[in-house]
């Protein structure tokens, strides 16, 4: 059951702790890092409206060639249905954006946002989460995955939203 929290003053956010609930590998773990190294939030989309936390987790942890072979789902937070799911502690160095993993927090919004915006409840959750993270890690830049890698992620419409609002 999501816990209702109010970090940002005016926006109530629904947060569900999934750090121990998804598939993970017992033979691997993400390293811890110093929060002072974090200067960026990277926003992703799952690329499919049919994605689930469970399907993404299985893909991220499955051995190659069927997956990535990572310790667990690689984002720090995933947003879906207006709920923020915490997947990893922000001091974990996860593998969501090559070249930026050591210095960034990864947020994924489930869906494909190339041609449409996420639902309003997901945009509200994303905006509130980014504002909240700015209290924990002041001055972070907000970028779409496509700003630092050759990809369409997080989709054109979500990327435009990020550029307009952050």
N, C-alpha and C positions, 0 to 999 in steps of 0.2 A: 504494500500500500504506500503510495507516494506521501512524503511528508511535506506539508505546506510550510514554506519559509518565506520570510520577508527580509531580504538583505539590502535591497536598494531603495527603501523608503516608500515607493509608491506601487511597486509591482510585487505581487505574491507569486513566488515560483514554486513549482512542484518538483521536488528532488527525490529520486529513488536511488538508494545505494545498491549498486550491482557489482561491487568490487569482488564479492565472493560467490556470486550466483551463476556466472557464465563459465563455459568450458575454458579451462586453462591447462597448460602443460606443467606437470610436476617436475620435469627435468630442466626447466628454464624459468628465469624470472627477469624482469626489467631491473636495471641498476637504478639506484637512487642518485639524485643530483641536488646541487645547491640551488634553492629558489632564486638566488641573486643572479643566476645565469639566464633566467627566463626574461626575454624581451619581446616575444611575439606570440600571438594567438593565430593559429592556422585553422581556417574553417573549411570543412569538406562537405560533400554530399555523398550518400551511398551509391548514387547513380541509378537506383531502381526503386520504384514505389513498392515493390514486393519484398524488399529487404526487411529482415528482422534482426534484433540483437543476437538471437541464437544463430541464424544463418551466417551473419557477419563474423561471429566469434568462431564458428567451426572453420570458416574459410581462413581466417587469420592464423589459427593454431594448427591446421592440417599440414602435414609434411608436403614438401614440394614433390611433384609438380601440381598437385591438386590444391595447394594453399601456399601460405608463406612460411609456416613452421615457426611462427613467433610464440612467445610465452602465453599471450592472451590477446583479446581484442585490443587493438593498438591505440585507440583514442582515449583521451582522458574523460570526455563526456560525449554522450550521444543524446540527441533530442528527437522525440517522436511523440505525437499526440499531445503536445504541450507539456510533456514531462521531460525533465532533465535526468538522465541516467548517469550516475557517476560510475565509471568503469575502472579507472586507475587514479591513484593519488597524484596530485600535480607534481610531486617531487620524483615521480618515476619517469625515466627517460624511455619513452615508448617510440615505436617505429612508424609514425604516421606521415612523415615528410622528410625524405632523405636530404641531408645537408642542413636541416633545421631541427632535428629531433632533440638535440642537447639544449636548445634555447627556446623551445616553443611548447605551448599547450595545444593539443589537438581536440577540436570539437567537430563532430559529424552530425549533420541533420539528415535523417532518413528520408530518401526520395530522390527524384531526378529533377533538378532545378535549372536545366538548360533553357526551357521554354516557359516556365511558370515559376512564381514565387512559392515558397513553402506556405502552408496554412498559417493564418494569423496567430494561432496559439503557439506554433513553433517559432515564429518570428519574435513574439513576445518573450518566450523562454530564452531564445538565443540572445536577444538584446539584454535581458536581465542578467543572464549568466556572464556575458562579457563585461557589463558594468560591475558586477560583483567581483569578478576576477581582477578587475582594475584596482579594487581595494586591497586584495591580497598581493598583487604584483603590479604596483603603480607604474604607469607610463608604457604599458605594453602596446605594440602596434597590432592592428587587426588586419590580416591578409587572407585572401582566398588561396587555396592550394595552387591555383593557376598563376598566382603572382610570383611563385618561386620555382615551379616545375612546369614542364611541358605537358599540360593536361587540361581538359575542359572543367575539371573539378574546381569549385563547387557548383558549376553550372552558371551560365550567363546571367540569369535573373537574380540568383542569390548573390553572385559576385557584384552585380550592379547595386544591390541593396547594401552590401557591406561598404562599398565605396561611397555611397550617399550618406550612410549613417555613422560611419566610423572613420 
